Amino acid sequence: MGDWLTGLPLWWGKVIAAVFFFGIAVWAWRRPRSYIYSEAPDNHRWRDLRVWASVLMAIQFLLYLTF
Amino acid sequence: MTIGGIDLFIVVAYLVAIPIFGMYFRKYVKTEEDYFLAGRMLPWWVISMSIIGTNIGAYDYMGAAGGAYRFGIAQANYEWIGAIPAMVLSALLFVPYYWKAGVYTVPEFLGRRYNLAVRVIEALLWGAFLACVLGVFFWAAGLMLNEYLGIPIWVSLLVTAAIVGIYTITGGLAAVAMTDVVQLLVMFIGGVALTVLGLWTVGGWSGLVASITPTHPNHFNLFLPLDDPVIPWLGMILGLAFVLSPAWWCCHQAIIQRTLGARSEWDAKAGMLFAAFPKMFIPVLVVLPGLLALSLNPNLVGPDMDRAFPWLIRNLLPAGLAGLVFAAFMAALISSVDSTLNSAATVWTRDIYQRFFVKNASDRHYLNVGRVLTFVFVLWAIAFAPVTKQFPGIYVAMQSLLSVFQGPTFAITLLGIGWRRATQWGGLFGLLAGVAISSTLFFAAGWSFLYVAWWSFVGALVVTVVVSLLTRPEPTSKLEGLVYGLVMKDDEIQDVISRRAQGGE
């Protein structure tokens, strides 16, 4: 990798990671509801996999913010 | 070190109970689909626990604890940014298309999407990789039984073969998945017990931080500087989070096979997604022990750092708990061995035997072939296991070799599902070009595998796009149910997908 990369500060990593987690959550919410619930036994809110994905990404964000 | 008394009882009871429990599921196996895909009846919670049981092996305990001893909490990147986002991507993009296509293997899907050459290359790669890994796993299991129970190594290998072989050969994926559930529980109970006791000994989290930070100031930072030779933060993001991790979670046969056995599309997606929750706690089981060992004994150097976990078991745990943690150790190993065994048999039966040797035979025939191949792989693993002793770095070498193929495989799978214009020739040349790039950078230039993965992914992506644009588009009829846009918009295609899933077309 080029030498210019070694000049990148560490906090760039945190910013890229945060954008990455946010982007994955947004991408998940852009999946249609019918696609998410496809073949689900019922339409209960807890079966909305977009919520699961958002919780996962929120926890990841907090972990990388903390450490 | 050998164990005795209550510890011995716990370990023996565990080793006897697992095959008996697994054998129970043999009565559900009547067809090839029952054997390789658990009759497509797995609920989401079984899939999720089986995925993590498959993912976490004894090497993770040893390697991750040793890595944490060396690099600190940055080792957790492999379980967090190097897994969780990719599992979301896999669950919501890749898994539904694999499941709806009604395939048994990832190479079979790629063969349907591109052509036979792509399927054969991928099948041979996965078939060879899974078979070799089996030998390494068997040797590790034999060594552990030898060291802790004091029985000769060849007896240890036979015991391992008997424990895993009995229920994997007879019960197939259903037995493997259900025993994985139990094994994951054992892993968590044993791992949490070790961590809690360790934290209590060092004075809690604050005591742990206070004892390590003065001598290792970066050990509680998830990202290490760019000049770190092993895990620089940019390599972690570009190579691990963007390429290797999605390649693993979206394209690894042993991981994906559990979701293919789901009872519905929703269960397949939910199984993969829910697996991310226990996955987030894995650092508590495998990374934290490395830090605890560093706090209690900062004098391990060189290769001895990889013995941080056994050191902790030997020096920290009282009678009873040592047996429980050893059982957790064995659970991690066995749950990886049975899954690898089952997946190796699936790939060789479906993608090699069924495609090139005996086509259109009866369902019963392929079920028997699957069982025979599983037995053959057990024998192979016993024979190959001692060979791995001659090459201590063989597991690392195989993982590195896998990383040479992972970037290109992920690139063509991503384009195959996400871009309808990708053609069979684009996929084939993209795969070949990506492998050529990664081989050159890895073997000739000696780059870190993290950067090799990134650039081979980019190279395969570019070649696939360029060649696809230069070649004739695939007919829509070939792409039905395999490409993202075509599934979402057309009711007729939904019918085709249902028929394909039901009929194994």
Contacts between the chains, C-beta under 8 A, distances in Angstrom:
chain1	res1	chain2	res2	distance
A	1	B	234	7.4
A	1	B	451	6.0
A	5	B	226	6.1
A	5	B	234	6.3
A	6	B	226	4.9
A	6	B	227	6.0
A	8	B	226	6.2
A	8	B	234	6.8
A	10	B	221	7.9
A	10	B	223	5.8
A	10	B	225	6.3
A	10	B	233	6.5
A	13	B	223	4.3
A	13	B	233	3.9
A	13	B	234	7.0
A	13	B	236	7.7
A	13	B	237	6.5
A	14	B	223	6.9
A	16	B	237	5.7
A	17	B	81	6.0
A	17	B	223	7.9
A	17	B	237	6.8
A	17	B	241	7.9
A	20	B	81	7.5
A	20	B	85	6.4
A	20	B	237	7.4
A	20	B	241	6.7
A	21	B	85	6.8
A	24	B	85	4.8
A	24	B	88	5.5
A	24	B	89	7.1
A	28	B	88	6.2
A	28	B	92	5.8
A	31	B	92	5.7
A	32	B	488	7.1
A	35	B	96	7.7
A	35	B	488	6.7
A	36	B	92	7.6
A	36	B	269	7.9
A	37	B	266	6.8
A	38	B	96	7.2
A	38	B	265	5.1
A	38	B	266	6.2
A	39	B	264	4.0
A	39	B	265	4.2
A	39	B	266	4.7
A	39	B	267	7.8
A	40	B	264	7.4
A	40	B	266	4.0
A	41	B	264	7.8
A	41	B	266	7.6
A	47	B	266	7.0
A	47	B	270	7.5
A	49	B	91	6.8
A	49	B	92	6.6
A	49	B	266	8.0
A	49	B	269	5.8
A	49	B	270	6.2
A	49	B	273	5.5
A	52	B	270	7.6
A	52	B	273	5.1
A	52	B	274	7.0
A	53	B	88	4.7
A	53	B	91	7.7
A	53	B	92	6.9
A	53	B	273	6.6
A	56	B	84	5.5
A	56	B	87	7.9
A	56	B	88	6.3
A	56	B	273	7.6
A	56	B	276	5.2
A	56	B	277	7.3
A	56	B	280	7.5
A	57	B	84	7.7
A	57	B	85	7.3
A	57	B	88	7.2
A	59	B	280	6.4
A	60	B	80	6.1
A	60	B	81	6.8
A	60	B	84	5.5
A	60	B	85	7.2
A	60	B	280	7.9
A	63	B	80	6.1
A	63	B	222	7.4
A	64	B	80	7.6
A	64	B	81	7.0
A	64	B	222	5.9
A	67	B	73	5.9
A	67	B	220	6.3
A	67	B	221	6.3
A	67	B	222	4.3
